[in-house]
Amino acid sequence: MVYDLSKIKENLLDISDAIGSVLHLDLTIVDQDLRRIVATGRYQEHLGEKVSEQSVFSFAMKNKKSFIIKEPKKHPACLHCSKRENCEEYAEVCSPIKINNQVIGVIGLIAFDEIQRKMILRNDESTLNFLDKMSDLIATKVLEEENRQRLLMQSEELEFLFNAVNSAIISVDPKLNVIKFNQYAKKLFSKLNKKTQLTDIFKIKDLKEFSKKKTVSNNILEYNDKQFIYTKKPILDQGKVIEIVLEIKGMKSIINTVNEMMGDYSKIMFNDIVGENKLLEQTKKIAKMASHSDSTVLIQGESGVGKELFARAIHNESKKKNAPFIALNCAAIPESLIESELFGYAEGSFTGAKKSGRIGKFELANQGTIFLDEIGDLPIHLQSKLLRVIQERQFRRLGSNKIIKVDVRIITATNRDLEQMVAERQFREDLYYRLNVIPIYVPSLYDRRDDLEALTEHFVNKYSRKLNKKIISVADNVINCFKNFPWKGNVRELENTIEFAINMTEDNTIKKKDLPTKFQSQNESFIEAVVNPIEVLEKNEMIKAIELYGKDTIGYKKAYEALGISRATFYRKIKKYNID
């Protein structure tokens, strides 16, 4: 059977916008004839063109399997590509769109720089799962469209479909008088009835433009100071508009769909964070307590310790768990774009801006949680704007005078010393104290070596399933290697090491020879030669001073004087290092 993806073009645009709201990667969707139906970024100018029979999209279609290209030109999908030698792609994720094992198209995410590549590789499994779910969503939309076409032939079935759609559907005549609406629309918009005009319900800036015979997707309507996303489809008779059909969705619906498609990663709970180390358990305890409030949280720790896992767990165990969780890496966005990413922009606010404007991350996160990773990289001129949002819970889009109010829980994370940055005037002191209401310090893997075996077992199970291998054991000398290794990349580095070893092993046991080269020459005394991080030394000296002078007020005073630090810094570091 032939399935036509172009019939759900508006749905595909919705999905591509949803992906673009969360991931900053170029996207292409091709149909079963390898024709580009949707394209963003560099390939947008090639919309409607056919891709090569030797392309990665063709490879995905023939093999009927999803895959990630981590090293372009070397992946099997790239070997016969006609553009292999001149390829500008850094990484790609492809997922076939299937109905009953028939491939009807392919959706792909493409990285064109190292930042985007790292974004894919850092969350490769969740990104692949996310894209597979999006493929399933598209396939579902195709089947829904096929059903809709059949239902159009019968009035009773059409009425059923009209009221079964999980969106508000309103049809109006060319003068915008309401003709018909479904039950979902009436539920959303109480003022709606067949005696009203659309302008009695919604604020519409340009009536003449609205009535044109042009399909419009993902524009914004306002109702009772709330914003909704709509798609407008005119119905023509001999070239004249006789009716206009609107599909309207709440702002959060697309984001909630994306969060659902993220799978297990988006549902992480504290019990899913592996480890029973005392420092980690103390961190979990503080984070769990933080989840019961809406106060701002600052998560600190080295790269790779799992700061985002804690942010998601806090959200998923909070009263906002059913609302959006929107993440933004402040270090991954160019400085010139980060303000529009955070706060959005109004129609025509700058050259290249979308005509309908764009929703910012704060607006998308309304009623939920926004997670600002690498907050230490936020440009100084935007720090004052973020401070104002925290204080006033409102902001303006770029190019707009309209105030947008939001109810957002703010969680930030950094691997930098913000207090030192404050001292060096690289970070605003007032913002630092606003963010640091509930400080959470995630310990490094170096400080929780007793969790190494549990983490190793967890990642072995995870990647055995992913790579379809039956790994039943890890050699003792491998565990010894792990215990004697500094793990500068922390849990993320351990995870990558396990994935590498499972790929390399030839049987059901991971041996030392299966590990990356850096482990092969390691000896048992390696750890003794490792230079201790400053934070470890600092923590040890604080514990030593407290044990020497005592835990009462006088003892603490002698301790911080002996250490040569202020009273405020002393108490902050006690909290940071979870020193009892």
Secondary structure, 3 states (H helix, E strand, C coil): CCCCHHHHHHHHHHHHHHHHHHCCCEEEEEECCCEEEEECHHHHHHCCCECCCCCHHHHHHHHCCCEEECCCCCCHHHCCCCCCCCCCCCEEEEEEEEECCEEEEEEEEEECCHHHHHHHHHCHHHHHHHHHHHHHHHHHHHHHHHHHHHHCCCHHHHHHHHHHCCCEEEEECCCCEEEEECHHHHHHCCCCCCCCEHHHCCECCCHHHHCCCCCEEEEEEEECCEEEEEEEEEEEECCEEEEEEEEEEEHHHHHHHHHHHCHHHHHCCHHHCCCCCHHHHHHHHHHHHHCCCCCCEEEECCCCCCHHHHHHHHHHCCCCCCCCEEEEECCCCCHHHHHHHHHCECCCCCCCCCCCCECCHHHHCCCCEEEEECHHHCCHHHHHHHHHHHHHCEEECECCCCEEECCCEEEEEECCCHHHHHHCCCCCHHHHHHHCCEEEECCCHHHHHHHHHHHHHHHHHHHHHHCCCCCCEECHHHHHHHHCCCCCCHHHHHHHHHHHHHHHCCCCEECHHHCCHHHCCCCCCHHHHCCCCHHHHHHHHHHHHHHHHCCCHHHHHHHHHHHCCCHHHHHHHHHHCCCC
